Amino acid sequence: MDLAAWGLDKFDWVFFLGILNIVIIDLILAGDNAVVIAMAVRSLPRAQRQWGIILGAGAAVVLRVVLTFFVAKLLVISFIKLAGGVLIAWIAVKLFIEGAPEQGEKGAKTIWQAMWLIVVADITMSTDNVLAVAGASQGNPFLLIFGLALSIPFVVFTSNLLSILMDRYPIIIYIGAAVLGRVAAEMIFTDPAVVQWLQPPKWFAYTMEVVFAGGVIVVGKLWIKFVFRKAEETEVSPPDHLRPGQSDEV
């Protein structure tokens, strides 16, 4: 085995400093991904949640390893982060609607439905994590794979904790949706095309993050009200053959 090819030929302070940096990065950046996973598996039966979290996080990390080799080039292409931010905003609203207490038990009913949401959201959101780990690894293949693999247990533990807390404290669903809304705004307003067009100052970017954090909740609430109103109108409206001026006799 060629240890040099895997970056294991030198165990100096730079190597161990890289490990420390990667551990810290994974701890800090695991939160956003854990939120979307916890919200996606919340509607699953408790017996399936653990598998949903493990399989979803594992599949996402495998795809991260593949994407790592060209994600840096993708991020400089205009509209990539803009499209990703719009997608995350949509996922945030969708997960909020499905997880809102007034909706009852809706949302993903199978592990595969949950995994699909997890993988799509995680890959869209993971650009910062991938770039940070890639930078901390300084081209060392072992450190790169170590950093991406280490994110699995961090995300799994945090997701498990959040999914349990969401059952007891529904307000966490609101917080989770707001976090995803903030991430969406951050991606949108750091897209190269948006930056070149708007040249937004820092205060504007922070303001948009707040607006999106509250916006996904407002949109979700309005959609739930719209669906409830339509359902009530359907229940109240009499069938066509019993409307005024018509007889129910055959």
C-alpha positions, -999 to +999 in steps of 0.1 A: +000+000+000+014+034-010+010+054+022+023+086+005-006+084-020-030+085+009-012+112+028-001+089+056+036+092+051+041+121+075+026+122+110+038+157+119+021+186+136+006+198+103-012+164+100-026+165+135-035+201+132-055+193+101-074+165+120-082+190+148-094+216+123-116+191+105-132+179+137-141+215+147-154+222+112-177+191+112-190+200+147-199+235+136-214+227+102-233+196+112-262+216+126-279+227+094-277+192+078-290+177+111-320+200+110-332+189+076-327+152+084-346+155+116-375+173+099-375+148+071-377+117+093-401+131+119-432+115+103-417+081+101-425+054+127-400+056+155-387+021+146-377+034+111-363+068+121-329+055+131-325+037+097-338+068+079-312+090+095-283+066+091-291+057+054-299+094+045-267+107+061-246+079+047-259+084+011-254+121+013-218+118+025-210+093-002-222+118-028-202+145-010-170+125-016-178+123-053-187+160-055-157+172-036-134+167-066-152+193-087-174+213-063-149+242-061-152+247-098-190+245-097-193+272-071-177+299-093-203+293-120-231+318-119-266+308-108-255+274-092-258+287-056-288+307-066-306+276-078-295+257-047-308+284-024-342+285-041-344+247-038-335+248-001-362+275+005-387+252-012-376+223+009-378+244+041-414+254+033-423+218+024-409+203+056-425+230+077-460+224+061-456+186+066-443+189+101-466+217+115-486+206+145-519+217+129-512+193+099-511+162+121-490+133+110-481+141+074-449+140+054-425+112+045-441+079+053-413+056+040-376+056+045-370+061+008-392+093+007-372+106+037-339+096+021-348+115-011-354+147+008-323+143+029-300+136+000-313+165-022-312+190+007-278+178+020-261+179-013-275+214-020-265+227+014-231+209+018-210+232-004-196+251+026-188+219+045-171+203+015-150+234+008-141+238+045-130+202+048-112+203+015-093+234+026-084+220+060-071+187+044-047+207+023-047+181-004-042+152+019-066+124+006-068+107+040-077+139+058-103+147+032-121+113+034-117+113+072-134+147+074-163+138+052-168+104+070-166+120+104-196+142+096-218+111+096-218+103+133-220+140+142-251+145+119-267+112+130-264+120+167-277+156+163-305+144+140-317+118+165-317+143+193-336+169+172-362+144+160-370+134+196-372+170+207-395+179+178-421+153+192-420+170+226-416+206+216-432+214+182-417+249+183-384+233+172-401+227+139-404+265+135-368+270+145-357+243+121-376+259+092-361+293+100-326+278+100-331+264+066-346+297+054-314+315+066-293+289+047-313+295+015-308+333+017-270+328+024-267+307-007-288+330-029-270+362-020-235+348-022-241+335-058-215+351-081-242+365-104-262+380-076-231+395-060-220+410-093-255+424-100-265+437-066-231+441-049-250+437-016-234+451+016-231+429+046-261+444+064-283+437+034-272+400+033-279+396+070-313+413+066-322+389+038-313+360+060-337+372+087-364+378+060-360+343+046-359+328+080-393+343+089-406+341+053-406+303+050-427+301+081-451+328+069-455+311+035-460+277+052-487+291+074-505+308+045-504+276+025-518+256+054-546+281+058-553+280+021-556+242+022-578+242+052-601+268+037-604+248+005-612+217+025-639+235+045-655+250+013-656+215-001-673+201+030-698+230+032-707+232-005-737+209-013-735+184-041-746+197-075-778+178-076-789+193-042-782+230-050-811+255-049-835+253-078-827+217-083-845+186-071-831+155-056-859+135-071-849+112-100 
